């Protein structure tokens, strides 16, 4: 997960729909605003979704204030939303700067012999541990069906990370400055919030002293 700034003020239609007996929280510009705020990525797995949900970050449980709260509406994929459901109602909020999510969750991809994901909580807060458990469930699966979905997700992750390593390798092995500049642009793009799986890529940089010195300025 990454920090995403939620645009304000809330779409006006939410207050209007809240007053109705069967109001729709996906009204007006809600979906387009969420798409823009979350860079068209699922906020949990960080992949551009093919199937999109407007998710309630905190389960509303028929609470109209939560159901129509702009701050409680997030952009997610079906796989992540169905994994989260109401089981993880105490996780870090990636739209709150004070939750400092990038310094609390560490991402690791083990590519061999079969790719697997490990997530580490970097403090003992319940919300951090719950977030760590959710992300691991998303990438490793919980049921037979979810394990297949997670395997497909990890395959996308591995392909993306392999490209990222290739860009770094080419950057260090090329001598022509124009070529180096080309691959530096690709590396910077992959560390930008618009890219897929940014958390994994940023931790690759953070974990290597040389890479951190060279590219650290692009993740701050």
N, C-alpha and C positions, 0 to 999 in steps of 0.2 A: 504494500500500500504506500501511496505517496500523499503528500499534502496537496489538496486542491482547494482553491479559494472559491467559495460559493458566492455567486453574483447576488446582489441586493439592489432594490427591494424585491420581495416575493412577487410572483405574478399575481395580478389583481384578481384573476378568476378564482383563486383558491378560497378567498373569503366568501365569494358569491356561492361557490359550490358547497361550501361548508354549511350554509344555511338550508340547503335542500335536503329532502329526506333521503334521496339516493344520489348524492353529489358525486362528481367524478374528479379525483385529484390529478388526473392526467389531462386536465383541461388546458385550453389556450396555448400559451407558449411554454408550458412546463417541460415537455419532452425536449424541445429544441434548446431551451436554456440549460437543461441538465446535460445534454449532449455536448454543448459548448464548455460548460464548467468542468466536466470530467474528461475533456479532450477526446470524446467519443470512445472512451474505454471503460470497461467494467472496473469499478474502483477496487475490487478484491483481487482478481487474477491479473488485471492490467493488460488484458487483451481486447482488441476491438471486437465487440460481440456481433454474431450473426443473428442471435435471438436476444431481444432486449426486454428487460423488466424495469419498471419504475418501482424501486424498492423502498420500504419503510425501514430506515436505519434502526430505530427503536420500534418494536412491534406495537401497533396502535391498539390492538385488542378492543376494537369498537370505541376507542377514545377519539372523538372527533378532532380535538385539538392536535393530537399526534397524527391523525390520519391526513389532515390537510395542512400540516406545518411544512412550510418550504424547507426549513432546516432539517427536516426529517426525511426528505425525499432524495434518494440517491439513484445513480445510474449503474445497473449491473446486468450481467448475463444470466440466462436461465439456470445454468449449471451452478453458479455461485449462489444465486438467490435460493435455489432449492436445497443447497447444502446448508446454508445459514438458517433459513426459516426463522423460528423463534428460539432456537437452541443457543444462539450466541447473542444475548441482549446486553452484554457488558463488554463491548470491545472499544478499542481506541477509535476516536472520530477523526477521520482523515481530513475533515474540513475545518478542524480547530487547530490553529497554529500551536496553541499551548499543549496539545497532546503530543507534539514532537515525535510523530510516529516513525520517522526514518531513523531516529537514534535509538529506538526501543525494540525494533524487530530486525533480525539479521536473516538474510536469505542465502541458502546454499543449494546448488544443483550438483548432484552426483551423476555424471553422464554414463558411467560404466559400472557393472556389466549391463544393467538396465537402468535407465535414468530414474532417479528418485529425488525428491525435494525434502530438505530439512530446514526447519525454521527455528530460530533461537529467540527466546525472550531475553532481553538484556536488562530487565529489572524484575522484581518480584510482585509488581502490582497485578491485581486480579484482571484488570482490563488488558494488560499487556499479554498475560498468559492466555487469556481467552482469545485474543487476536491471533496469537501464534497457533493455537489449536485449530482455529477456523481456517487459516491459510494452509496448514498442513492437510486438513481434511479436503480442501478444494483441490490441491495438487496431487494427493495420494489416494483419494476416494474413501468412501465409508461403506457403501453397499456394492453388490456386484455390478449394477448398472453404473453407479457413480465411479467405480474403479475403471470402467471402460472409458467414460468421459474424461476422467483424470489422466488416463494414459494418452488419450488424444491431445489433451492440453499440454502434457509434458513433452510430447513429440514436437508440438509447435514451439514450445520453449527451447528445446534443445537445438532445433534448426536456427532459431533466432540468435541464441548464444554462440553457436558455431560461427555464424556470420560476424558477430561482434568480435570474437577472438581473431578471426581472419583479418578484419580491418586493423586491429591493434598490431598483429604480426606484420602486415604489409607496411604499416606506418614506421615500424622500427627497422625493417630490412631494406627499405627503399632509400636511395641516396638522392634522387632527383627531388628538388624542393617542391616543384609543382605537384609531383605524385604524392609526396608526403602531405601537402596541403589538402589534396583531394581526400585522402583517407582520414585526416584530422577532421574534416567536415563531416564525414560519415560517423566517426566516433562521437563527436559532439551531438549529432542528430540522435544517436542511439541513447545518449544520456539525458536527452530532453524528455520532458513529461509526455510529449505527444507519441513517443515510441512505445512499443509493446514491451512488457516485462522489465521496466526500467529499474525496479528495486533490485533484481538479480544483477543487472549490469553495474549498477552503482556500488554494490557490495564487492564485485570483482575488482573494481578500482580501489575501494577502501582497504581491501585486504592485502594489497601489494604496494609496498613502500615506493617503488619506482613509478608504478602507474599512478599512484596517488599524487606524487610530486608533479607528474606531467599533466594529468587530466583532472585532478581534484577540483580545480577552479570551475569546472563545468558541471559539478554536481552540487554546488553550494548556492 
